[in-house]
């Protein structure tokens, strides 16, 4: 059983760039072109085929990174034009001091507790020290996937020094490549199946505070 996520693993962009980890750094003169190529390679096909979904994250504030505090809402994207009403909904909610859009299903807490209950039923001893410590989640089946996404969400909310990161992650729906971009123009991640011809959905992850800049970024590079 793996106890660490397969981070900095070769992915789709390694077939395009000789040095993908340096391609998006601030000092690279062709960074905009590199981002054009990367986003089109990862997003154009799922966008054209109606297989793209935007996941907006929020709720981790003032250092509270407990799984229960993380909130999200998923938005299907059938075209770039679908980004406009999504952005407007969030801005209107904030301006009117209303609740932001949210899904009722927890991203981390609920699947963690379900996986722990299943492990306990099989005879594994799991106490609250493991339950409350994400780094200990890989000790039960399904926990490594949850821990991997916990770290991705954490970096998107609280920031990251690396401009790009590629991760391999096994999920119940199949393997995923997670491509993280931590750029001055925007921070976001894209989760894609390793096979470009797959008909499984592609997911864009972004923190609510980066939503406006993500929309600008996607419109600039994909339009």
Order of alpha helices (4+ residues) and beta strands (2+ residues): beta-alpha-beta-beta-alpha-alpha-alpha-alpha-beta-beta-beta-beta-alpha
